[in-house]
Amino acid sequence: MNPTEQASQGTVYQTIAKVVNLMDPSGDIILNMANEEARERVESGDPDAVRGIDGQFAICAQEGRKVRMARSIGRPMRYFLAKQADGPCLIVAETMQQIQTKLEQLGLGDQFHPSYTRMVPAHYLVELELVGCPDPNPKYDRFFTPMRNRLPRDLDAIGEAYVGQLASECDRWLSGLDDREPIGVLFSGGIDSGAILIVLNHLILQRGQAPTRLKAFTLGTDDQSLDASQAHEFLSRCGLSHLWELMQVPSSKLDWRQAVRWIEDYKPLDVQSATMAIALCQAIRDAYPDWKFLVDGDGGDENLKDYPIEDNPELTIRSVLNNLMLYHEGWGVHAIKHSLVYTGGQSRGHIRTWAPGNRLGFVGFSPLALPSVIEISEGIPFIELTNWDHDRLYDLKGEVVRRGVQRVTGVEMPIYPKRRFQHGAVSETFFAGLFPKEEREYRDEFLSQFS
C-alpha cells in the first residue's frame, strides 16, 4: 500500500499501512447464514444487507481502503488507531485489554490510553477510510430501524408476537447445537429469565429431547438471597423444580473491583450487576469445568421499557416513549451525550453480561437483545397503552410476557415485581456495605488498571 495519497483538495493523506483484526468469527452466533456470507454483507457497505444477518455478532471486514464494522448488542467491538513510522495501524478487538496487549507487542504500548479506544455502536454500519494523517472520521449508517407502534392494542396479540419471536430465535439457536449439549439459564425467577427458561424447556420437549439438558442456575450467597426464594417459588409453580440448581457463593467472593477490570467500565449499576454475574459464572465453572452454553435474559427491560424513570433525572416518560430504542442505544451517535469510547444504553451496558461469561470460557446467548426481538417490542403502541402513566408502563411488561408465554407454551407464568440482579442476590443491608456510593470510586479503580 502506498504510504501517501493526494486528496483532491491538495492535502496529502497517509494511508493506513496495517489492519490488525483480532475479532474471532467463532464468537458470532449467526442464525440464518454462514459466517462468511455475514462478513461479505458487512464488507458490501449496504446497510440493508447487514440487516439481513440474524443473530448476535460483531464483524469487521476490509474492502480496499475501506474498513467496515457492524455489531448487534450481544457482542462488543472496539478499534484503535496507532501511529507507526511506516504508516498508521488500525487495531480491532473486543476489549481495551486486547488492544493494549497488541500495541505492546508492536512496541507501541506508550500510545495506549483507554479514552483513545472507540466502541462500534450497536445497529450501525461504521465505515473508516484507510487514511491516518489526519485521523479518519467514521461514517455511521444505521442498519436497523424498526417500525414503531405498528402492533394492535391487543395485549394477547402483542404477547404472542413478542414471545413467539423469542421462541423462533431460540429454536434457530438450538438447531445449531448438538442435541446432547447442556444449556444453562442464568435464572432469577424474574420475567425475562423466567420466559426464556419456559420457552427453552418447551422447545426441547417439542424436539423430543431430554429436558435434563436444561438447567436453571441461581446465585445464592451466605447472606439472604431474595432471588433464591423467588426462583424456587417460580419453578415450583411451573412444575420445573427439577431444572433448578442453586449456586452458593460466599459473600467474601463478591469483588466489585474485579468487575470493573473485567467489564472495563465504571458505571455503578453495570459494575454491581457484573459483580454478581462473575460470582454466578465462576460458581458454574467450578462445578462444571466443561460447561459451554449459557443463556440470559438481558435486554428484556430495555425492550419493554421497564426501568424506573424516576431514578434518572435525565429522563421523562415522554423521552422514553418518544425516542426510538432509547434504552438500547442511548441518545444516538450524533448526540452530544453520545460516548465515542462506550456508545450508549444497552449497547454500552451489555458488557456486564458478556464479559463474565466470556472471561470464564462460556458461550453466551442473549436472545432478547437480538434485533428481530427488539423489532417486535418497538412495534408496541406504548403511548396508546399507557397514556403516559408510569405505573401502567411498569405493569405492561408483565402482562405482555405472561400472556405471550401462555399462548406460545401453554404455561401460566408467575409474575413478580421487578428487581435488579444485584439487588436480588444479597440483602439491602449487605449491598449497602459492599459497593461504593460514589461513581468516582469506580472510575478511579478503572483508571488504575491502565496506569
HELIX and SHEET records of a PDB file:
HELIX    1   1 PRO A   25  GLY A   27  5                                   3    
HELIX    2   2 ASN A   35  SER A   44  1                                  10    
HELIX    3   3 PRO A   47  ARG A   51  1                                   5    
HELIX    4   4 MET A   96  GLN A  105  1                                  10    
HELIX    5   5 GLY A  109  GLN A  111  5                                   3    
HELIX    6   6 PRO A  114  TYR A  116  5                                   3    
HELIX    7   7 LEU A  155  SER A  175  1                                  21    
HELIX    8   8 ILE A  191  GLN A  206  1                                  16    
HELIX    9   9 PRO A  211  ARG A  213  5                                   3    
HELIX   10  10 LEU A  226  CYS A  238  1                                  13    
HELIX   11  11 SER A  241  LEU A  243  5                                   3    
HELIX   12  12 SER A  251  LYS A  253  5                                   3    
HELIX   13  13 TRP A  256  ILE A  263  1                                   8    
HELIX   14  14 PRO A  268  ALA A  287  1                                  20    
HELIX   15  15 GLY A  300  ASN A  303  1                                   4    
HELIX   16  16 ILE A  309  ASP A  311  5                                   3    
HELIX   17  17 ILE A  317  ASN A  322  1                                   6    
HELIX   18  18 LEU A  326  GLU A  329  1                                   4    
HELIX   19  19 GLY A  345  GLY A  349  1                                   5    
HELIX   20  20 ILE A  351  ARG A  359  1                                   9    
HELIX   21  21 PRO A  367  ALA A  369  5                                   3    
HELIX   22  22 PRO A  371  GLU A  378  1                                   8    
HELIX   23  23 PHE A  382  THR A  386  1                                   5    
HELIX   24  24 HIS A  390  THR A  409  1                                  20    
HELIX   25  25 PHE A  421  ALA A  425  1                                   5    
HELIX   26  26 GLU A  428  LEU A  434  1                                   7    
HELIX   27  27 GLU A  439  SER A  448  1                                  10    
SHEET    1   A 3 THR A   4  GLN A   6  0                                        
SHEET    2   A 3 VAL A  12  THR A  15 -1                                        
SHEET    3   A 3 VAL A 131  CYS A 133 -1                                        
SHEET    1   B 4 LYS A  18  ASN A  21  0                                        
SHEET    2   B 4 CYS A  89  ALA A  93  1                                        
SHEET    3   B 4 ARG A  78  ALA A  82 -1                                        
SHEET    4   B 4 ARG A 118  MET A 119 -1                                        
SHEET    1   C 2 ILE A  29  ILE A  30  0                                        
SHEET    2   C 2 GLY A  55  GLN A  56 -1                                        
SHEET    1   D 4 ALA A  58  GLU A  63  0                                        
SHEET    2   D 4 LYS A  66  ARG A  71 -1                                        
SHEET    3   D 4 TYR A 124  GLU A 129 -1                                        
SHEET    4   D 4 LYS A 139  ARG A 142 -1                                        
SHEET    1   E 5 TRP A 244  VAL A 249  0                                        
SHEET    2   E 5 LEU A 214  THR A 221  1                                        
SHEET    3   E 5 ILE A 183  LEU A 186  1                                        
SHEET    4   E 5 PHE A 293  VAL A 295  1                                        
SHEET    5   E 5 VAL A 363  PHE A 365  1                                        
END                                                                             
